[in-house]
Amino acid sequence: MHKINSIMMQYFHWYSPGDGTLWKQLAENAAELSKAGFTAVWLPPAYKGLGGEKEVGYGVNDLFDLGEFEQKGSIRTK
């Protein structure tokens, strides 16, 4: 039997900005996170939440809106 070791990091928090910088920051830090031993990152959902770009949880509004449509007061998703 093979043992699979996986280390996950939660890569967001309640006050993560809703301006798209989280995704750019992750891309810039991916190699460093891997080197530190992380094999997975937990990201917030990319779809439009009930709070639009200010949604801080998992309040689903539209599973298919990935920041393309004017809904809930914004186009961007958090």
N, CA, C and O of each residue as an XYZ file, in Angstrom:
312
protein
N       0.838     -1.170      0.000
C       0.000      0.000      0.000
C       0.894      1.247      0.000
O       1.877      1.320      0.737
N       0.537      2.216     -0.832
C       1.290      3.460     -0.916
C       0.616      4.526     -0.064
O      -0.606      4.679     -0.081
N       1.417      5.241      0.663
C       0.900      6.342      1.469
C       1.044      7.633      0.659
O       2.119      7.932      0.139
N      -0.025      8.378      0.561
C      -0.002      9.643     -0.170
C       0.054     10.776      0.847
O      -0.831     10.920      1.690
N       1.099     11.566      0.752
C       1.239     12.722      1.631
C       0.843     13.972      0.866
O       1.356     14.232     -0.223
N      -0.046     14.722      1.421
C      -0.506     15.947      0.793
C      -0.587     17.040      1.851
O      -1.080     16.816      2.957
N      -0.106     18.205      1.504
C      -0.171     19.346      2.413
C      -0.909     20.469      1.700
O      -0.466     20.954      0.659
N      -2.035     20.876      2.268
C      -2.863     21.906      1.657
C      -2.750     23.219      2.436
O      -2.659     23.224      3.664
N      -2.757     24.322      1.700
C      -2.770     25.649      2.303
C      -4.050     26.362      1.896
O      -4.423     26.355      0.723
N      -4.721     26.975      2.857
C      -5.866     27.832      2.547
C      -5.295     29.141      2.033
O      -4.635     29.866      2.778
N      -5.543     29.451      0.768
C      -4.906     30.606      0.133
C      -5.874     31.784     -0.022
O      -5.870     32.474     -1.041
N      -6.681     31.997      0.979
C      -7.561     33.164      0.996
C      -8.015     33.377      2.424
O      -7.848     32.504      3.276
N      -8.582     34.525      2.680
C      -9.129     34.815      4.004
C     -10.328     35.744      3.836
O     -10.622     36.215      2.738
N     -10.993     35.988      4.922
C     -12.226     36.785      4.920
C     -12.042     38.123      4.216
O     -12.947     38.593      3.527
N     -10.875     38.739      4.387
C     -10.623     40.077      3.844
C      -9.813     40.063      2.552
O      -9.223     41.081      2.190
N      -9.771     38.939      1.853
C      -9.070     38.898      0.567
C      -9.689     39.932     -0.364
O     -10.911     40.077     -0.397
N      -8.862     40.656     -1.123
C      -9.400     41.694     -2.012
C     -10.260     41.105     -3.124
O     -10.027     39.981     -3.568
N     -11.232     41.851     -3.562
C     -12.121     41.410     -4.633
C     -11.720     41.977     -5.977
O     -12.569     42.158     -6.849
N     -10.434     42.263     -6.160
C      -9.984     42.916     -7.387
C      -9.204     42.007     -8.336
O      -8.623     42.486     -9.310
N      -9.187     40.710     -8.064
C      -8.499     39.771     -8.937
C      -7.038     39.549     -8.588
O      -6.381     38.710     -9.205
N      -6.515     40.281     -7.615
C      -5.098     40.151     -7.289
C      -4.761     38.822     -6.608
O      -3.613     38.382     -6.666
N      -5.724     38.184     -5.974
C      -5.459     36.901     -5.320
C      -4.932     35.885     -6.326
O      -3.980     35.160     -6.036
N      -5.540     35.830     -7.496
C      -5.151     34.862     -8.532
C      -3.759     35.188     -9.065
O      -2.964     34.278     -9.300
N      -3.451     36.472     -9.260
C      -2.123     36.871     -9.734
C      -1.064     36.553     -8.677
O       0.026     36.083     -9.003
N      -1.392     36.813     -7.411
C      -0.474     36.531     -6.315
C      -0.178     35.027     -6.236
O       0.970     34.630     -6.038
N      -1.198     34.207     -6.389
C      -1.003     32.759     -6.362
C      -0.086     32.315     -7.499
O       0.805     31.491     -7.289
N      -0.293     32.845     -8.686
C       0.554     32.489     -9.826
C       2.014     32.860     -9.547
O       2.927     32.105     -9.880
N       2.224     34.024     -8.937
C       3.581     34.470     -8.621
C       4.220     33.624     -7.523
O       5.438     33.446     -7.526
N       3.435     33.100     -6.589
C       3.956     32.358     -5.447
C       3.900     30.838     -5.598
O       4.344     30.121     -4.701
N       3.371     30.337     -6.697
C       3.161     28.893     -6.855
C       4.452     28.092     -6.691
O       4.464     27.087     -5.981
N       5.522     28.516     -7.327
C       6.785     27.771     -7.236
C       7.311     27.774     -5.798
O       7.803     26.756     -5.312
N       7.207     28.900     -5.131
C       7.670     29.008     -3.736
C       6.837     28.119     -2.812
O       7.386     27.473     -1.919
N       5.525     28.079     -3.017
C       4.659     27.222     -2.212
C       4.999     25.749     -2.428
O       5.031     24.967     -1.478
N       5.249     25.382     -3.661
C       5.629     24.003     -3.974
C       6.957     23.646     -3.309
O       7.107     22.566     -2.739
N       7.900     24.551     -3.389
C       9.207     24.328     -2.779
C       9.097     24.172     -1.256
O       9.873     23.440     -0.642
N       8.122     24.870     -0.656
C       7.893     24.778      0.785
C       7.174     23.484      1.172
O       7.018     23.192      2.358
N       6.738     22.710      0.176
C       6.123     21.421      0.454
C       4.619     21.351      0.281
O       4.025     20.295      0.494
N       3.987     22.459     -0.101
C       2.539     22.435     -0.317
C       2.235     21.749     -1.639
O       2.842     22.055     -2.666
N       1.294     20.824     -1.602
C       0.916     20.086     -2.799
C      -0.464     20.475     -3.305
O      -0.880     20.035     -4.376
N      -1.180     21.304     -2.536
C      -2.527     21.737     -2.926
C      -2.827     23.080     -2.268
O      -2.299     23.395     -1.201
N      -3.673     23.857     -2.912
C      -4.161     25.105     -2.312
C      -5.678     25.100     -2.345
O      -6.292     24.645     -3.309
N      -6.268     25.609     -1.287
C      -7.720     25.746     -1.178
C      -8.044     27.161     -1.600
O      -7.569     28.120     -0.992
N      -8.848     27.297     -2.636
C      -9.225     28.598     -3.183
C     -10.718     28.829     -3.030
O     -11.490     27.872     -2.962
N     -11.134     30.092     -2.975
C     -12.561     30.358     -2.942
C     -13.171     30.036     -4.304
O     -12.463     30.029     -5.311
N     -14.470     29.771     -4.346
C     -15.098     29.486     -5.629
C     -15.005     30.693     -6.562
O     -15.050     31.839     -6.114
N     -14.876     30.428     -7.852
C     -14.701     31.500     -8.833
C     -16.023     32.051     -9.361
O     -16.035     33.075    -10.043
N     -17.129     31.388     -9.054
C     -18.414     31.834     -9.598
C     -18.987     33.022     -8.809
O     -18.522     33.342     -7.715
N     -19.998     33.659     -9.389
C     -20.632     34.834     -8.783
C     -21.417     34.432     -7.557
O     -22.309     33.585     -7.619
N     -21.074     35.051     -6.438
C     -21.771     34.810     -5.184
C     -22.881     35.825     -4.964
O     -23.037     36.772     -5.735
N     -23.643     35.616     -3.912
C     -24.768     36.504     -3.601
C     -24.336     37.942     -3.362
O     -25.097     38.871     -3.633
N     -23.113     38.134     -2.853
C     -22.606     39.481     -2.570
C     -21.787     40.074     -3.697
O     -21.088     41.066     -3.492
N     -21.857     39.481     -4.899
C     -21.080     39.988     -6.032
C     -19.597     39.922     -5.730
O     -19.113     38.920     -5.204
N     -18.866     40.987     -6.060
C     -17.424     40.995     -5.826
C     -17.065     41.118     -4.348
O     -15.894     41.011     -3.982
N     -18.069     41.341     -3.499
C     -17.824     41.441     -2.063
C     -18.168     40.153     -1.310
O     -18.039     40.101     -0.087
N     -18.599     39.127     -2.021
C     -18.967     37.858     -1.389
C     -17.767     37.247     -0.673
O     -16.707     37.074     -1.275
N     -17.924     36.926      0.591
C     -16.811     36.384      1.382
C     -16.979     34.903      1.698
O     -16.106     34.305      2.328
N     -18.057     34.319      1.282
C     -18.290     32.920      1.606
C     -18.690     32.127      0.395
O     -18.162     32.320     -0.700
N     -19.615     31.246      0.598
C     -20.031     30.348     -0.465
C     -21.511     30.555     -0.801
O     -22.210     29.604     -1.151
N     -21.985     31.801     -0.693
C     -23.355     32.117     -1.060
C     -23.486     32.122     -2.570
O     -23.151     33.115     -3.217
N     -23.961     31.042     -3.134
C     -24.006     30.873     -4.588
C     -25.116     31.714     -5.201
O     -26.255     31.686     -4.737
N     -24.780     32.458     -6.241
C     -25.776     33.164     -7.026
C     -25.884     32.534     -8.408
O     -26.985     32.213     -8.856
N     -24.754     32.353     -9.089
C     -24.757     31.814    -10.457
C     -23.487     30.993    -10.675
O     -22.394     31.549    -10.781
N     -23.631     29.689    -10.741
C     -22.482     28.791    -10.908
C     -21.756     28.994    -12.235
O     -20.596     28.605    -12.375
N     -22.434     29.600    -13.210
C     -21.851     29.739    -14.535
C     -21.317     31.140    -14.816
O     -20.767     31.380    -15.890
N     -21.466     32.066    -13.877
C     -20.937     33.423    -14.044
C     -19.565     33.486    -13.388
O     -19.459     33.536    -12.162
N     -18.528     33.484    -14.194
C     -17.155     33.539    -13.695
C     -16.575     34.941    -13.850
O     -15.374     35.116    -14.060
N     -17.457     35.937    -13.742
C     -17.016     37.319    -13.859
C     -17.267     37.899    -15.229
O     -16.511     38.746    -15.705
N     -18.326     37.443    -15.862
C     -18.630     37.884    -17.226
C     -19.885     38.750    -17.323
O     -20.044     39.509    -18.279
N     -20.775     38.639    -16.337
C     -22.081     39.274    -16.456
C     -22.336     40.256    -15.330
O     -21.868     40.059    -14.208
N     -23.065     41.296    -15.622
C     -23.478     42.272    -14.615
C     -24.589     41.660    -13.778
O     -25.731     41.546    -14.224
N     -24.241     41.270    -12.571
C     -25.196     40.708    -11.621
C     -24.772     41.103    -10.225
O     -23.579     41.247     -9.959
N     -25.710     41.278     -9.344
C     -25.421     41.560     -7.939
C     -24.519     42.773     -7.760
O     -23.713     42.821     -6.830
N     -24.654     43.753     -8.648
C     -23.902     45.003     -8.527
C     -22.460     44.967     -9.005
O     -21.704     45.906     -8.760
N     -22.067     43.886     -9.692
C     -20.692     43.825    -10.191
C     -20.605     42.883    -11.384
O     -21.498     42.071    -11.626
N     -19.528     43.011    -12.108
C     -19.204     42.051    -13.153
C     -18.182     41.067    -12.577
O     -18.324     39.854    -12.736
N     -17.174     41.585    -11.923
C     -16.103     40.778    -11.324
C     -16.654     39.901    -10.203
O     -17.595     40.275     -9.502
N     -16.050     38.739    -10.056
C     -16.313     37.880     -8.909
C     -15.151     38.035     -7.929
O     -14.071     38.490     -8.306
N     -15.374     37.661     -6.688
C     -14.270     37.766     -5.729
C     -13.409     36.534     -5.827
O     -12.419     36.414     -5.105
